[in-house]
Amino acid sequence: MAKRKGNARCIPKDPDAIFLPYQTKWIVDQSILKLMEKARQIGLSWSTAYALVERTSMAGARNDQWVSSRDDLQARLLIEDCKMWAGILSLAAQDLGEVVIDERDKSTAYVLQFANGKRIHSMSSNPDAQAGKRGGRALDEFALHKDPRKLWSIAYPGITWGGNLEVISTHRGSHNFFNELIREVREKDNPKGISLHRVTLQDALDQGFLFKLQQMLPAGAPQQAMDEAAYFDFVRSGCADEESFQQEYMCNPADDDSAFLEYGLIAAAEYSAGEDWTRIGNGRLFVGIDIGRKKDLTVLWVLEELGDKLYTRHVECLQNMTKGEQQKVLWPWIARADRTCIDATGLGIAWADDAQDAFGTYRVEAVVFTPRVKEELAYPLRGAFEDRTMAIPYDPKIRSDLRAVTKQTTGAGNIRFTAERTLDGHSDRFWALALAKHAASQPVPPVEFWSNGIAHGSGAEGFM
């Protein structure tokens, strides 16, 4: 994007118009199948809500609309946007609240009904809730759903008797079904006949997005003093890392071939927005602690075992604190847990010794990170993601740490796990989670390995 002098703004050709050009183009596109790959927070869900209201409320409308959002919170926000547009357009609309739409599995939707009897149903992400429903489909934040392919396969037949299927999303990795659909359009002659739209942050700014944003923000907001170039840099610097910025704002999917954990695996394990993931039940607790001091973080990760699944209950990152200050945070969790695995590499040796002295060698396992040990920790963690037996918070920094770990094979055929160091650590959250997973999966004997003909790790002493 070209730098502008001073505080010059990109003012839309029609500043009073409600919609920017990319929003208008999306609204007026009546294609049976249409797909939008977009930057975050540029008003596409908002303009989609307008299109839903317009087509559902018109005289002679034949179809209800079924909207699938990432979670219950987003489903409610979508119906609130629809109600707002109904009010602006002076349309008679009745908010029916949360309605059971399938008695078998008690699926519900937030429903807005118009004077012509047609309805907009806004649901959370359960793909099965789409089954057997006729009418138009809008799949919002499609790539963030736990199984986008299944969602498409169930939603698509619903438009057989009329209606459109529209997909709106940011990317979630190169292996995601969302990216497969886009590659079909661009590289395989578009066999499904999808109308593809693409709006990056730069595209939105070039079409007047910042001007519109500034009209909505309070006078003292820092964005008021920015031009487009400054706002672009502002957004970029606030992202967890460059990969996140490229994916979230520039429509460039993260490379799943280079990362140890694919985005799809991470997304499937994340709690829904608004879910109270910190509430501890009656399950056993397991703790992983990755030790840092100045450059790296000390990360505490707490898992609760309920049935065959491990639920994250607490994550805490400590930095620039003395050993004594950090122990005041960590020790109560060790005392509460059934078992703890703690990083005993370098600086961590003294921490592990003190923890074992305080709580015993059975309850605290000291883990020395070596290439072989990292392999023994990393693969079971990925297995838990693949088996859907892990639940983690929906947090950009956690996602960035999990994504940062890559697996490399040396010339000698050995496996090495690496991660790029950032201002926010060195994949410390990944290894804390891996340690917690190991604490849960190996409550009595730790994994043993051999080096130079000598057995390392025996009894409760861990990877020493």
Sequence and secondary structure as in RCSB ss.txt:
>XXXX:A:sequence
MAKRKGNARCIPKDPDAIFLPYQTKWIVDQSILKLMEKARQIGLSWSTAYALVERTSMAGARNDQWVSSRDDLQA
RLLIEDCKMWAGILSLAAQDLGEVVIDERDKSTAYVLQFANGKRIHSMSSNPDAQAGKRGGRALDEFALHKDPRK
LWSIAYPGITWGGNLEVISTHRGSHNFFNELIREVREKDNPKGISLHRVTLQDALDQGFLFKLQQMLPAGAPQQA
MDEAAYFDFVRSGCADEESFQQEYMCNPADDDSAFLEYGLIAAAEYSAGEDWTRIGNGRLFVGIDIGRKKDLTVL
WVLEELGDKLYTRHVECLQNMTKGEQQKVLWPWIARADRTCIDATGLGIAWADDAQDAFGTYRVEAVVFTPRVKE
ELAYPLRGAFEDRTMAIPYDPKIRSDLRAVTKQTTGAGNIRFTAERTLDGHSDRFWALALAKHAASQPVPPVEFW
SNGIAHGSGAEGFM
>XXXX:A:secstr
    STT     SSTT SS HHHHHHHH   SEEEEEE TTSSHHHHHHHHHHHHHHSTT    EEEE SSHHHH
HHHHHHHHHHHHHTT  EEEEEEEEEETTTTEEEEEEEETTS EEEEE S GGGGTT  SEEEEETGGGSS HHH
HHHHHGGGGTTS  EEEEE    TTSHHHHHHHHHHHS  TT  EEEEE HHHHHHTTHHHHHHHHS TT GGGG
  HHHHHHHHHHHSSSHHHHHHHHS     TTTSSS HHHHHHHB  TT  TT   SSEEEEEEE  SSSS EEE
EEEEEETTEEEEEEEEEE S  HHHHHHHHHHHHHHSSEEEEE STTHHHHHHHHHHHH TTTEEEE   HHHHH
HHHHHHHHHHHTT EEB   HHHHHHHHHEEEEE TTS EEEEE  BTTBSSHHHHHHHHHHHHHH SSS   EE
ETTEEE  TTS B 
